[in-house]
C-alpha cells in the first residue's frame, strides 16, 4: 500500500514540474491524468503537432529554423498554402509549404512532423 502512495506522489511531483515549466493545465485523478489545454511550447515538448491555421508569429518562431522573417512570410501566404494543401493528398499536405520563399524541400520535410495542415478554421486562413 505504501508503494502505491509513493508512486502517486512521484507522479504528482513529475507532472507539477511539467505543469510549471510548460504551462500545462492538468486535471488530476488518482487513476487518470488528462492534459486538457496547453500552450504551443507544451505541445512541441510533448511531441505533438501544431495547427498552422491557429498559430501566430511567436508560435511559428518556436519551430526549428523558422526566423521572424520566415514566420511573417508563412502568415502572409497562409491562404495560398491552404489552397495548395486542399489539392494534395492527406500525407502530402505538408508539400504546400513550398510556396513560401525560403522553405525548400528539406525544410518542409523537417516541418512535416511538427505542423498540422488539415481542417483549417476559415476565419484564420486569411493573412493577418
C-alpha positions as CSV (number, residue, x, y, z in Angstrom):
1,X,0.0,0.0,0.0
2,X,2.8,2.4,0.7
3,X,4.3,1.6,-2.7
4,X,1.1,2.9,-4.3
5,X,1.2,6.2,-2.4
6,X,4.9,6.6,-3.2
7,X,4.4,6.1,-6.9
8,X,1.4,8.5,-6.8
9,X,3.5,11.1,-5.0
10,X,6.3,10.7,-7.6
11,X,3.8,11.2,-10.4
12,X,2.4,14.3,-8.7
13,X,5.9,15.8,-8.4
14,X,6.8,15.0,-12.1
15,X,3.7,16.5,-13.5
16,X,4.0,19.5,-11.3
17,X,7.4,20.2,-12.8
18,X,6.0,19.8,-16.3
19,X,3.0,22.0,-15.5
20,X,5.2,24.8,-14.2
21,X,7.7,24.7,-17.0
22,X,5.4,24.2,-20.0
23,X,2.2,26.0,-18.9
24,X,0.1,22.8,-18.9
25,X,-3.3,22.7,-17.3
26,X,-3.8,19.2,-15.8
27,X,-6.9,17.6,-14.3
28,X,-5.9,15.2,-11.5
29,X,-7.4,11.9,-10.7
30,X,-5.5,9.1,-8.9
31,X,-6.3,6.7,-11.7
32,X,-6.2,9.0,-14.7
33,X,-4.3,12.2,-15.6
34,X,-5.5,14.2,-18.6
35,X,-4.0,17.2,-20.3
36,X,-6.9,19.5,-21.1
37,X,-5.3,22.5,-22.6
38,X,-1.7,23.5,-23.1
39,X,0.5,26.0,-24.9
40,X,2.3,25.6,-28.2
41,X,5.6,25.1,-26.3
42,X,4.0,22.3,-24.4
43,X,2.6,20.5,-27.5
44,X,6.0,20.7,-29.1
45,X,7.8,19.5,-26.0
46,X,5.5,16.5,-25.7
47,X,5.9,15.6,-29.4
48,X,2.6,16.9,-30.6
49,X,1.8,18.9,-33.7
50,X,0.7,22.5,-34.1
51,X,-2.1,23.6,-36.5
52,X,-0.8,26.1,-38.9
53,X,-4.1,27.8,-39.0
54,X,-4.1,28.8,-35.4
55,X,-0.5,29.8,-34.9
56,X,0.7,33.4,-34.5
57,X,4.1,34.7,-35.4
58,X,5.6,33.9,-31.9
59,X,4.4,30.3,-32.1
60,X,5.8,29.9,-35.6
61,X,9.2,31.0,-34.4
62,X,9.2,28.1,-31.9
63,X,9.7,25.8,-34.8
64,X,13.2,24.8,-35.8
65,X,15.0,27.2,-38.2
66,X,12.0,29.5,-38.6
67,X,13.1,33.1,-38.2
68,X,10.8,36.1,-37.7
69,X,11.1,36.9,-41.5
70,X,10.1,33.4,-42.5
71,X,7.3,33.4,-39.9
72,X,5.9,36.6,-41.5
73,X,6.0,35.1,-45.0
74,X,4.2,32.0,-43.8
75,X,1.4,34.1,-42.2
76,X,1.1,36.3,-45.3
77,X,0.9,33.3,-47.6
78,X,-1.4,31.2,-45.4
79,X,-4.3,31.4,-47.9
80,X,-2.0,30.2,-50.7
81,X,-0.8,27.4,-48.5
82,X,-4.4,26.4,-47.8
83,X,-5.4,26.5,-51.4
84,X,-2.4,24.2,-52.4
85,X,-2.9,21.9,-49.4
86,X,-6.6,21.3,-50.3
87,X,-5.5,19.9,-53.7
88,X,-2.9,17.4,-52.2
89,X,-3.5,14.1,-50.5
90,X,-3.6,13.5,-46.8
91,X,0.1,12.6,-46.5
92,X,1.3,15.2,-49.0
93,X,-0.3,18.3,-47.5
94,X,3.0,19.5,-46.0
95,X,4.3,20.0,-49.5
96,X,2.1,23.0,-49.7
97,X,4.6,24.9,-47.6
98,X,7.0,25.0,-50.6
99,X,5.1,28.1,-51.9
100,X,6.8,30.1,-49.2
101,X,10.1,31.7,-50.3
102,X,12.8,30.3,-48.0
103,X,11.2,26.9,-47.4
104,X,12.8,24.3,-49.6
105,X,12.2,20.5,-49.7
106,X,14.4,19.8,-46.7
107,X,12.8,22.5,-44.5
108,X,9.4,21.4,-45.5
109,X,10.2,17.7,-44.7
110,X,11.5,18.8,-41.3
111,X,8.4,20.7,-40.5
112,X,6.0,17.9,-41.7
113,X,6.1,16.2,-38.3
114,X,5.5,19.4,-36.4
115,X,2.8,21.2,-38.3
116,X,-0.8,20.0,-39.0
117,X,-2.2,21.3,-42.2
118,X,-5.6,19.6,-42.1
119,X,-9.0,21.1,-41.4
120,X,-8.4,24.8,-41.1
121,X,-10.7,27.4,-39.5
122,X,-11.7,29.5,-42.5
123,X,-11.6,32.7,-40.5
124,X,-7.9,32.2,-39.6
125,X,-6.7,31.2,-43.1
126,X,-6.7,34.8,-44.4
127,X,-3.5,36.7,-43.8
128,X,-3.4,39.0,-40.8
